Amino acid sequence: MKFRRFTKPKFLKQVGRPLLERLFEQFTDELAAKNVVMPKADAEDDAYFKALAEVVMAPEGLPDDLIEALFAIEEMANEQGQERLETAARQMNLDLRFDQDSSCGDIAVQVWLAKPELLHEKHNELRIHASTKGERKLYQRVFGIRLFGDDKHFSERKAYTLEPLCQDGEAALDTSDIEKINRIVLVEIEVFFGGKFKEVVIRKAEDILAAAKERGQEGVPPKGHLVRATFEVYFTGAKKPRKVQLRPPNILKLGRYCDAVAVQRWLSVRRFRENTE
């Protein structure tokens, strides 16, 4: 088994040194028994993260229980895992500190430290396999209702479109009638041109629509097929915007689970959500 995230200093830095030290301290005796040399306590942060990544690069020398923990944390260190963990932690009234700067890895480690069995339980839920198509659809509806109040959230049918950006431009980002959202800015698009070489162009800017307007253009590029858009959403009371990514037909990535209701409202009102009935 090879780890994809714990071997990267950038990921470790996002989790943070205090949490990582607490995590590995749970296996102090087992690590010592296997003669695993951990980073020095007085090492500078960059050296610490690099040394810890090197330790995890040789998983065959790590205790089995630590391998299991790291594997589960990695599997849950993504948007979908984050949403489930935040929901579960809230339901169980766990005393954890999630804020807008918390990374997916940060949240996964916090949950493991507070209640390891909860993280493993949610990890196992993500790996459920249905035996029939009908059973899979049932799981999708139930999880959608439980997690998002929407029985079509995990639907395989077409749910989202980016046509409003092409047709309405700035009007598609209007939030004057959307509670809890003050402003939305388009910051990244992915356009597919196809052809013999399957050309894809990704364009980024602090404000794509404003940048286009400055060049004398209106809206997103008229040529090509818009396949993905990333927005910075300014929520009421939040110090910083949080990113929302939309990739039709059915992928929506949120910065925080608690943003779902407001974002889905905006998507519905501005016609980014298609009628899936």
Order of alpha helices (4+ residues) and beta strands (2+ residues): alpha-alpha-alpha-alpha-alpha-alpha-alpha-alpha-alpha-alpha-beta-beta-alpha-beta-beta-beta-alpha
